[in-house]
């Protein structure tokens, strides 16, 4: 079985409207062009007859214009007119060179709302739970109820402790600076919420305080650095699958030697250049590794540390760099805090321990052979012929971030990079790959930093599951898939929301707004229940337990701005269609909630409180919010040498008109103003780091202390027998995040119909499991069913589980442990048992490919 | 035995028009919605398991690839229902896919397609499966291509 395919597509006529946008999905931020024109006409195949200006009967490979079956749709705007929408890769983007694009971005067009396609499932109107059903209500009614409940809670409590929030804080995906500022203003200016958590974790925190508190923001490099590097390190980042075009257009050409001319042009005179080396640090043989092995035989190195031990490995590589003298003492003295360096030398490099003994310890803990650790140090830091410093770009992501001991992991890695002077020069950098794009601008948040800097932040999941909170407001995220210790979380939230629902009436519920609000407030006190609000594009899993649903509008339905991760490139994502029904941008919803709250306080005669909630009074269009957000940034009339003092996302001085003018070229944040004109920052920390004195702030990491009790319990006695597998988790090429759009696309659901695990052939043989079988994976935290791929991507005794899928989440098995320094969970390590379900799903095995996803030769 | 034809000569040997654009869905191009030629692309008796045969279809500037997989495939013909054909242009950016180890691999950006699963892209940057070329087996064992299900890369209309 397949699904309906197409063998002809409508051709954009020469007079089609053309707009610039950027993909709504991953960190890479590929540029796209949107062509729209009314249904009923179309252009011709000849270059002179269509808006692409290319011959569409047979184009040359790569050089032509990709226009795939997923790049066209028809939408109906509020004027009732149907429009063709064609969204194709831009040819003038510095990011997706050559018109490259991923399988995610290629589906931007078919993910648009239409009553005629599966995306009709978008939320169109506010809805209120009445018993076991949702009933449509008006926005005015929704605001009256929500603000009535929120104000009632505040009036009783005298504070916002019981108002708990979980909200996106990122760019793209329909968010961007505008919606971030709307949400931030509501909860930090109107309300003073302290129980707020970010979309994919239980607290309000940076995932990389270990780097930021050293003076290094995680987005410090440019995409071009991957083209100029001598060595690329992918540490807990599978870029081919989760930042695909960054890999194919910037890393792969370097591995193949195709960027040597660029290196000759951009780097120092007489500096030796060659094709890049790649080091992949990952417990799996990822596709990012095996492609590099295919494309650049002999120039790849794979380090497979035991789960949780990466910081020990990073410190060990740094120790080799120290022992072999691959550092520049003058640089360290000029650019780093030498007093703190002593602590680093003592605790991280452990210079008090003889080298051989240290390396033996590191090798035993990490499981990585000493020779490989030393080879990695050579590839990262050994000066080149002629004394030229090696250029190494280190890209890390969730394998490091969602590791055990988040803070120390990130700190160890960035310190390894600074020790070898691999930040701030062309071809270097040490930063996140990113998951989504970014777009953070908000009033100051409740938690300033890690345990070393006013933290750690509150674990809001735990607060809620322990019975805290009365109103739980979830915006643009789906914690029923994404939060750790998921089964416990779901069960407790369900129990608490249902307790309130039951209280509202055995059968009939109050029919007036006032009566309903009063009963909710009574019920919250009487039952210890929760009133849950979900603000989203769809009826997501979490929404099934909500009381109030607020329909949000999506990417393409408003003008938005975001930066990408590999270059901090700020661009305008132009509106090209209307939102469905009465859906609104998050900033507008926040503004309306604020204004309604202000009304209620004014009625009480509380003018001071009313004013706090009127933050959005002057916001009439998207750009108003963008410009209001800019006021949060400091003065940026500063010279280039001071760029390190600016927040990474500073865009002060940029307007929509400016962004329209620069189009796909965008501008790299942080933006400075020079002679009244905005100027971007190509690469960060060339002259100073982002600390008060401008010097890199070293830190001594902890010693190896073993696993936290939540996981250690599985390694002892009977438990070790009962739960014999390590489980790590991650993403896959085919789908985006929680699949909020993808679950409606046949291209995605047929290719990846179920959540899956990867199992090593030896384990599969022992358990009589084959690819395509369905297994249960479980431990004391939770359970899940998965399809199996038998593959050498994993080691014997270790399984990899897709983190989540619309049909299930491996987070059910993940413990509630978080790093005590940051409250960041360890999503990627626990122990589990596996059993095969008897029987099978022939429909799945006959329609879904089970071939090895990491074998390319 | 692979047929190499120019766009013009395809229509000279055209054995019959097998699909006609008509009906509601055709206006949006649900495949096959066009008047495809029927064209001999091989003979069932000359195929060996695991061997790829390249040919041009539906015209001289579009490369197709015929494979006998030795295992049942979606849309497969022959006694084992294991003979399938696809457009050889990667649906990502048009590079020619290579048949290796029972699957198609694109040498440019490493998209991979499963010939037994309707050309499904199970890894890589391509957003759609390889377009599958419909096959019919004539009495004498000739394999006739007779339509393309899916859009050939680089085109807005297959023919």
Boltz contact constraints between the chains, C-beta under 6 A:
constraints:
  - contact:
      token1: [A, 2]
      token2: [B, 118]
      max_distance: 6.0
  - contact:
      token1: [A, 4]
      token2: [B, 30]
      max_distance: 6.0
  - contact:
      token1: [A, 5]
      token2: [B, 31]
      max_distance: 6.0
  - contact:
      token1: [A, 5]
      token2: [B, 149]
      max_distance: 6.0
  - contact:
      token1: [A, 5]
      token2: [B, 150]
      max_distance: 6.0
  - contact:
      token1: [A, 6]
      token2: [B, 29]
      max_distance: 6.0
  - contact:
      token1: [A, 6]
      token2: [B, 30]
      max_distance: 6.0
  - contact:
      token1: [A, 6]
      token2: [B, 31]
      max_distance: 6.0
  - contact:
      token1: [A, 6]
      token2: [B, 151]
      max_distance: 6.0
  - contact:
      token1: [A, 7]
      token2: [B, 29]
      max_distance: 6.0
  - contact:
      token1: [A, 7]
      token2: [B, 31]
      max_distance: 6.0
  - contact:
      token1: [A, 7]
      token2: [B, 32]
      max_distance: 6.0
  - contact:
      token1: [A, 7]
      token2: [B, 33]
      max_distance: 6.0
  - contact:
      token1: [A, 7]
      token2: [B, 34]
      max_distance: 6.0
  - contact:
      token1: [A, 7]
      token2: [B, 148]
      max_distance: 6.0
  - contact:
      token1: [A, 7]
      token2: [B, 151]
      max_distance: 6.0
  - contact:
      token1: [A, 7]
      token2: [B, 158]
      max_distance: 6.0
  - contact:
      token1: [A, 8]
      token2: [B, 29]
      max_distance: 6.0
  - contact:
      token1: [A, 8]
      token2: [B, 157]
      max_distance: 6.0
  - contact:
      token1: [A, 9]
      token2: [B, 29]
      max_distance: 6.0
  - contact:
      token1: [A, 9]
      token2: [B, 156]
      max_distance: 6.0
  - contact:
      token1: [A, 11]
      token2: [B, 156]
      max_distance: 6.0
  - contact:
      token1: [A, 56]
      token2: [B, 156]
      max_distance: 6.0
  - contact:
      token1: [A, 57]
      token2: [B, 155]
      max_distance: 6.0
  - contact:
      token1: [A, 58]
      token2: [B, 61]
      max_distance: 6.0
  - contact:
      token1: [A, 58]
      token2: [B, 154]
      max_distance: 6.0
  - contact:
      token1: [A, 59]
      token2: [B, 154]
      max_distance: 6.0
  - contact:
      token1: [A, 61]
      token2: [B, 94]
      max_distance: 6.0
  - contact:
      token1: [A, 61]
      token2: [B, 95]
      max_distance: 6.0
  - contact:
      token1: [A, 62]
      token2: [B, 93]
      max_distance: 6.0
  - contact:
      token1: [A, 64]
      token2: [B, 154]
      max_distance: 6.0
  - contact:
      token1: [A, 66]
      token2: [B, 93]
      max_distance: 6.0
  - contact:
      token1: [A, 68]
      token2: [B, 91]
      max_distance: 6.0
  - contact:
      token1: [A, 68]
      token2: [B, 127]
      max_distance: 6.0
  - contact:
      token1: [A, 68]
      token2: [B, 128]
      max_distance: 6.0
  - contact:
      token1: [A, 69]
      token2: [B, 128]
      max_distance: 6.0
  - contact:
      token1: [A, 69]
      token2: [B, 151]
      max_distance: 6.0
  - contact:
      token1: [A, 70]
      token2: [B, 127]
      max_distance: 6.0
  - contact:
      token1: [A, 102]
      token2: [B, 125]
      max_distance: 6.0
  - contact:
      token1: [A, 103]
      token2: [B, 125]
      max_distance: 6.0
  - contact:
      token1: [A, 103]
      token2: [B, 127]
      max_distance: 6.0
  - contact:
      token1: [A, 106]
      token2: [B, 127]
      max_distance: 6.0
  - contact:
      token1: [A, 107]
      token2: [B, 127]
      max_distance: 6.0
  - contact:
      token1: [A, 244]
      token2: [B, 125]
      max_distance: 6.0
  - contact:
      token1: [A, 248]
      token2: [B, 109]
      max_distance: 6.0
  - contact:
      token1: [A, 291]
      token2: [B, 110]
      max_distance: 6.0
  - contact:
      token1: [A, 751]
      token2: [B, 120]
      max_distance: 6.0
  - contact:
      token1: [A, 849]
      token2: [B, 114]
      max_distance: 6.0
  - contact:
      token1: [A, 849]
      token2: [B, 117]
      max_distance: 6.0
  - contact:
      token1: [A, 849]
      token2: [B, 120]
      max_distance: 6.0
  - contact:
      token1: [A, 849]
      token2: [B, 122]
      max_distance: 6.0
  - contact:
      token1: [A, 851]
      token2: [B, 103]
      max_distance: 6.0
  - contact:
      token1: [A, 851]
      token2: [B, 114]
      max_distance: 6.0
  - contact:
      token1: [A, 851]
      token2: [B, 122]
      max_distance: 6.0
  - contact:
      token1: [A, 853]
      token2: [B, 123]
      max_distance: 6.0
  - contact:
      token1: [A, 856]
      token2: [B, 110]
      max_distance: 6.0
